[in-house]
Amino acid sequence: MKLQQMKNRQFFVTLPNQIVRAKEWKKGDDIKIEIDQKGNLVLKK
């Protein structure tokens, strides 16, 4: 995945289809982003 930046200076990443399908996420789902004790990003539905 690549970190990208929009014109309004916000950053985003695009999740690969394989991950989205494996997690059974759908367009419009709310995904929570957390940082664990090691500094890793954790995505949760």
Phi and psi in degrees as a GROMACS rama.xvg file:
@    title "Ramachandran Plot"
@    xaxis  label "Phi"
@    yaxis  label "Psi"
@TYPE xy
-109.761  140.12  LYS-2
-80.0876  126.277  LEU-3
-123.214  162.806  GLN-4
-129.249  134.405  GLN-5
-85.6521  171.644  MET-6
-62.5037  -28.1886  LYS-7
-86.0278  12.979  ASN-8
75.6095  8.17545  ARG-9
-82.9248  152.046  GLN-10
-104.877  155.415  PHE-11
-155.876  158.889  PHE-12
-126.037  150.09  VAL-13
-101.508  124.849  THR-14
-79.7848  136.584  LEU-15
-63.8735  145.233  PRO-16
-54.6119  -37.3561  ASN-17
-60.1866  -40.1448  GLN-18
-69.476  -46.2292  ILE-19
-60.4042  -44.1792  VAL-20
-67.6076  -41.1517  ARG-21
-62.2851  -35.9093  ALA-22
-85.3599  -7.00853  LYS-23
59.5583  36.5646  GLU-24
-83.4603  153.807  TRP-25
-130.723  160.247  LYS-26
-54.155  131.546  LYS-27
96.0732  -11.6156  GLY-28
-64.0408  143.785  ASP-29
-87.6909  122.762  ASP-30
-113.114  123.573  ILE-31
-91.366  136.252  LYS-32
-110.478  125.422  ILE-33
-124.848  162.456  GLU-34
-116.107  123.441  ILE-35
-81.5071  -178.067  ASP-36
-65.021  -21.388  GLN-37
-92.2059  -1.64139  LYS-38
90.4753  8.26056  GLY-39
-81.3244  146.05  ASN-40
-80.835  135.855  LEU-41
-122.795  125.812  VAL-42
-102.015  129.998  LEU-43
-134.754  142.185  LYS-44
